[in-house]
């Protein structure tokens, strides 16, 4: 589990880098959000369902996991099978912003399709 300092740093990076850039990849009415689960940060888009605007659909985008013993962040993408897999081209980095930027660039179309 992320301690308070690690969590706050990670949230600041994610919020700063993801919030202002949500519109290019998310359809109308959607937003890019994140949640912290144990030592991972899950990034997902949330938008109203087409047939029921009161229902919110969450679409996973990426997962960042912190490995405290090695002091590195790992990057994962969600396969069509519904299983998270390590992102081969840039699996780990010491700095979270480097991985976040890779998600936004998405050179292999793993995160945004």
N, C-alpha and C positions, 0 to 999 in steps of 0.2 A: 504494500500500500504506500502511496506517496505520502511523505510527511507534509506538514503545513507549508513549509518553505518551498519544497519542490512543487507542490500543488499550485501555490500562488504564482510562482514563476512560469509554470507551464500554462496556466490559465491566461496570464498576461500575454504570453507569446501567441497562443491560439486566438484569443480575442482580438488582439491587435492585427494579426495577419489574415484572419478569415472574415471577420465581420464586414470590413469595408469592401470586400471583393466577392460578395455573394451573388451578384446579379449575372455575371457572364455565363454561368453554368446551370443556374437553377431556373426552372420555368416560372412563369408569372404566378405570383402569390406564394412563392416558396422562400425559404431562407436557409442559410447554412448555420447549423448549431453544433454544439459539442457537449459532451458529458464526461465526467471523470468517474471511472469505475476501477477501484483498487489502484493498481499502478499503471493503468492505461487511460488514454483519452480517445474517445470515439467521436468521430466527426460524421455528421449525417445531414441530409437535407430534409426539411419538413415542409409539407405543402398540404393544402386541403384536397381531399379526394374529389375526383371529378363528379361522381354521382351523389356525394353527400358532403357539402362544404363544411359541415360541423365535424366531420371525421378528419383527423390529421394523419397523413401517411409519412412514415419515416423511411428514408432510403439511405442505407449506410454508404459512406464514401471512403473513409480511411480510419485506421486505428494506429495510434502511437503508443508504444509500451516502453516504460523506463526500466532499465536493468541497473539497479543501484550498485551491485557488486562490480560491474564493469564501467559504470558511469557513462552509459550510452543509451540513446533512444533507438528503438526499432520501429520500422514502418511496415504496415500490413495493408493488403487490399483484399476485398471480398470477391471470391470467385463465384461463378454462376451456380456452383453447388451449394452456396451458402456458408462455405468455410473460409476463414481468414487464412491468408497465405503471406509469407514474408515477401516483400517487394524486392525482387532480385537485383534490379539495376542500382538501387541505393537502399540496402537493407538497414544499415545503421549509421548513426552520426552522433558525435558528442553534443552537438547543438541542435535543439529542436527546430529552430527557424529554417535550417537547411532542409529538413525533411518536409516541413510545411510548404516551402517553396517548390519542392519536387512534386507534391500533390497538385499544386496550382498549375505548374507547367504541364504535368501529365503527358510526357512525351510518348508513352506507350499505350495511352488510352485505357488505363486500368481503373482510374478513379471516377472519371466523368463520362466514360463511354466513347 
